[in-house]
Amino acid sequence: MANNKKTEFPKEDQLVSEFTKLLAHPARLIILKVLAERRSCVCGEIVEVLPLAQATVSQHLKELKLGGLIKGEIEGNLSCYCIDWENLERAKSELDFYFSQLINLRSDKKENCC
């Protein structure tokens, strides 16, 4: 098995990579929108707005929670989730900073692509 080389990259780039991976599926983007609109939500309500099976939605919720963009509690048969606003702000700041760096690295402000 090949070694994971991610750790050889700068920590800032690893962090941006993890945040973008969390946002790489449209279902996760919709989940974040639903949670932002409703302030909190049970898993069943999220399943109703997505064209996905409950198990698939649960997997996306798990990924968002592991990545720190949402928080959640399990109470009996219900799971309640909400956005972790502090971590979401951090992700936004990291992404803004990353893209600002790219723009600043351009040799000139004109397009010079092939």
Secondary structure, DSSP 4 states (H G I P E B T S, - for coil): -PPP-GGGS-HHHHHHHHHHHHTSSHHHHHHHHHHHHHSSEEHHHHHHHSSS-HHHHHHHHHHHHHTTSEEEEEETTEEEEEE-HHHHHHHHHHHHHHHHHHHHH-SSSS----
